[in-house]
Amino acid sequence: MQPESIRKYKRDMVHMEAVLGALRAEAQKIDQYMRADLARLEPGIDAKLLEVLNYGLFNGGKRVRPLLTAFASRLCGNTDENVYKLGCAFEYLHAATLFHDDIIDNSETRRGNLSVFKKFGITAAILAGDFLHALAMATVGKLSGDKGLEIFCNATTGMVDGEFMQLRNAERHNLSELDYHDAIMGKTGLLIAAACEIGALYGGGTAQSVKALREYGVHLGCAFQIVDDLLDYLGDPAKTGKTRGNDLAEGKITLPLILTMNTAEESDRSRLLSILEKKSERARHFPEVCMIIEKYQGFQTAKAKASAAVENGVRALQIFTDPNVLHERTVLEGLAGYVITREK
Amino acid sequence: MQPESIRKYKRDMVHMEAVLGALRAEAQKIDQYMRADLARLEPGIDAKLLEVLNYGLFNGGKRVRPLLTAFASRLCGNTDENVYKLGCAFEYLHAATLFHDDIIDNSETRRGNLSVFKKFGITAAILAGDFLHALAMATVGKLSGDKGLEIFCNATTGMVDGEFMQLRNAERHNLSELDYHDAIMGKTGLLIAAACEIGALYGGGTAQSVKALREYGVHLGCAFQIVDDLLDYLGDPAKTGKTRGNDLAEGKITLPLILTMNTAEESDRSRLLSILEKKSERARHFPEVCMIIEKYQGFQTAKAKASAAVENGVRALQIFTDPNVLHERTVLEGLAGYVITREK
């Protein structure tokens, strides 16, 4: 049972392809600006650091955050190209968190290649992350002023806080939906919301526009993470490039499981808890866990929640009625649809 | 053969004690502001994160960087207390780099206690460092504006670049004095210089005053690191809390060794190089290496260079002739003297 707006996106794949095409063209511009930053830095920095940055930044990322900054600013009427420079800051911070997360999670690979940590070692991964963090802050401070920097720093400290919360939650198997919501806000929502909000500020948006774009970003970010967590259960490994069931194996409790625990009969609920208790048993019981989740429609309900989040996000864009920015609004709406329908 | 200014400081220990007393009182104020920051953050952050921050920030640090910010700003005529808030940013960034460095160096202890990394694990040390990094940037951006943030970010990226340079240098045993200077600027000089420069900017200093305080900071920072490196050879473990010879054992080539290599006869030079080549042999040959350095007065020459740096730093303060800030100038001069005479 999918909401009308989502069915529309699925039907209209021609439209979606057009949106994705527009985004790809813009993503290439972001890459150009990132390469220009590195070229500017090159004479002053160590060759190895430059190598790490090149490797870690140009590895097939879709540049979602910078694209959001660029489109949000244009939706608010901005036409200058410096917004790409500002957008790069979000990719730098995102990459910095990935460099550090791969150490924390001991991840071998990232988007099909060796992670920075595995390729260059822990020292390089920590330091290059710190470098990008500082570069991101400097960029945001320079281009979006005090207000933008404050939002950006709050997103960063919020992300760290979210990771600490996840560490704490890792020992608990009875998470509430609210716990989950807090966790995905920290993991994904805050930075995506900041990318939209700061883009709107940079674009000279009114308080109402800035608020609307933040709202859009919060919902988009949360939907993005819910879908990510669903793909861990249901994704096609040939498309996602990852095996299924990693979250369960690591004891990460995501939305489908939470929803199931909330509605399951006591016998199913204790069965799930007993599987979760024994770390070494979890992977083996993945098919059984999926069946129990199916029984209580946990996947469907999670999907519906992601769709509802996207609908709320798209609804926030309704205030942008100026025909001159119809293209930008359409692209942002299309991006929201893509978040729900994506298979990788 | 010590320069007059340094002999003066050594003779005048009463004066030095007065200076250190003034600094200690101010350091307590810095601690109060840091505790106020944590109290403000407490309701919004995870309890474990707060515990890590409390542990890592209040571990007996001398608050040299915030003190420099406070005194530099007052030397330029500032009288408001918000400068302590600004100063805290330098302690936050300093602590962030220590959290990360302890992982990189696999350090068990920090100032006689377990390092954050050893006490709370690698994940907490990476994340809490990232949190403090963002908090530092937000504070500097808010209180010292674009210009201050730019200097601060350049110091951070320069520190990372310096660490990459050290990684590269770790494979070379024929470092030049210039290589060493670049390394200690990255490791210590840049952040101390930024603490002084941003303090001066915040204090409303003229371009000339800002430049002079940066100059003072650069020299102070370099002298500080040279003395640190000398203590690794000559320090009293009962006072420093560290065993001697760690740098040699790790193959870190510091100033006394560089100066010796530059002037030694070929036979001594090749002997030093052959000791450095064999990692497992270095610690055993520490006494012999010290004797060769002594033979060529490598320690004395390094000390003289630190003294010369401090003298240059103090000389930069001569432009501050206003009797109203005589106390501040005296404290900064005294701090410079302390850097040279310190035994821990």
Interface residues (C-beta under 8 A of the other chain):
Chain A: G44 I45 D46 K48 L49 A96 T97 H100 I103 I104 I122 T123 A124 I126 L127 A128 G129 D130 F131 H133 A134 L135 M137 A138 G141 K142 G145 D146 L149 E150 C153 N154 T156 T157 V160 D161 E163 F164 M165 L167 R168
Chain B: G44 I45 D46 A47 K48 L49 A96 T97 H100 I103 I104 I122 T123 A124 I126 L127 A128 G129 D130 F131 H133 A134 L135 M137 A138 G141 K142 G145 D146 L149 E150 C153 N154 T156 T157 V160 D161 E163 F164 M165 L167 R168
